[in-house]
Amino acid sequence: MLKNVQPFVAGYRFGSVGVAHNGNLVNYRSLRDKLEENGSIFNTSSDTEVVLHLIAISKARPFLLRIVNACEQLEGAYSMVFVTEDKLVAVRDPHGFRPLVMGRRSNGAYVFASETCALDLIEATYEREVNPGEVIVIDKDGIQTLCLMPHFEPKSCIFEHIYFSQPNSIVFGRSVYKSRKEFGEILATEAPVDCDVVIAVPDSGVVAALGYAAKAGVPFEQGLIRSHYVGRTFIEPSQRIRDFGVKLKLAPVKAVIEGKRVVVVDDSIVRGTTSSKIVRLLKEAGAKEVHMRIASPPMVASCYYGVDTPSSEELISNRLSTEEIRKYIGSDSLAFLPFDSLKNLLKEDSSAFCYACFTGKYPVEPPSMEVKVKKVGDFVDDGVSGTLKSIEEGWVQVPRDQKASKV
């Protein structure tokens, strides 16, 4: 809804402040409940508004310390930029989940953006990345920086390189284009198949497909045409809308596909429904064989740090093996980017990335939800051991993706 559109601007007793936020706060609900109990009134359903309330109620006098005080109560992913009448402030969470970079224009003005490609649009020069846990303040006196407490090991989101970021960006100090091309090269090396043509699921699969084709020595062709007037189908609310969205979004090029053994490269598989539609489109267009190659490891867990993925139980790789997924989507073969190969590619930087969507191991614990147990003797999955435990009557906390069940 329009009320959730950023940037947010609010007035308080010391002036007005605007904020733009990229990320997701895992403790948003508990913070909002506490603020509302103390009289705060919210105008939106966005977690960003919590930050403004925390700034307003802070007892610290300087504006900068109010921001620091607010951010040190946050858990999860946030790259934020604040602006007041006389200050520009950028802050990145201590894990550095989401990217944030600083640039400078020819007139000396400083700018902040999620990706370096945004700086190119306004002819700003890339200065550097905002470090995890860093607060940068720019005013008439120049630039000053300080660090949030406590310090954590950086855990940048690997999905920025797999899907989100533009190929012409430098994200977390690495070229997105180079990363994706190397993903495709790894797939061609570790999951080769006899084929006549390599195509991509546009747009995020294109560079990986180029890498696959070059390594395999097979022609790359534009076998699927993407309409840029349709949004991301995997986040649509219903399966019927997602299915129709795939047809609107992608159109096969029969001249490229007909009678050919086709390798099709995509960035990821979420629910599997889009992949099954793509395989069907290609076979209906006359493809002799369709071999799916996925430029990421299988997604087995939800992301709580800003990637709008479904609950874990909706992720097909959380429920089925690779062979079972292959049968479900109808392809002649299926291979994912091996997780160990992904980490080996990142080399000494591998520990600085978050892989929670591939491993289920979260740097920051995901939010919980309360489940009402109606009578003594009901059982609930504890979400850890995989066993059912008897619990007393009342409210219990269970991980967000788990469901209470009776036996």
Sequence and secondary structure as in RCSB ss.txt:
>XXXX:A:sequence
MLKNVQPFVAGYRFGSVGVAHNGNLVNYRSLRDKLEENGSIFNTSSDTEVVLHLIAISKARPFLLRIVNACEQLE
GAYSMVFVTEDKLVAVRDPHGFRPLVMGRRSNGAYVFASETCALDLIEATYEREVNPGEVIVIDKDGIQTLCLMP
HFEPKSCIFEHIYFSQPNSIVFGRSVYKSRKEFGEILATEAPVDCDVVIAVPDSGVVAALGYAAKAGVPFEQGLI
RSHYVGRTFIEPSQRIRDFGVKLKLAPVKAVIEGKRVVVVDDSIVRGTTSSKIVRLLKEAGAKEVHMRIASPPMV
ASCYYGVDTPSSEELISNRLSTEEIRKYIGSDSLAFLPFDSLKNLLKEDSSAFCYACFTGKYPVEPPSMEVKVKK
VGDFVDDGVSGTLKSIEEGWVQVPRDQKASKV
>XXXX:A:secstr
 GGG S EEEEETTEEEEEEEEEEETTHHHHHHHHHHTT   S S THHHHHHHHHH   SSHHHHHHHHHTT  
EEEEEEEE SS EEEEE TT  S  EEEE TTS EEEESSHHHHHHTT EEEEE  TTEEEEEETTEEEEEE SS
     EETHIIIIIS TT EETTEEHHHHHHHHHHHHHHHS    SEEEE TTTTHHHHHHHHHHHT  B   EE
E TTS  GGG SSHHHHHHHHHHHEEE HHHHTT EEEEEES  SSSHHHHHHHHHHHHTT SEEEEEESS    
S   SS     GGG HHHHS HHHHHHHHT SEEEE  HHHHHHHHGGGGGGEE HHHH   SS   EEEEEE S
TT EEE SSSS EEE  SEEEEEETT  EE  
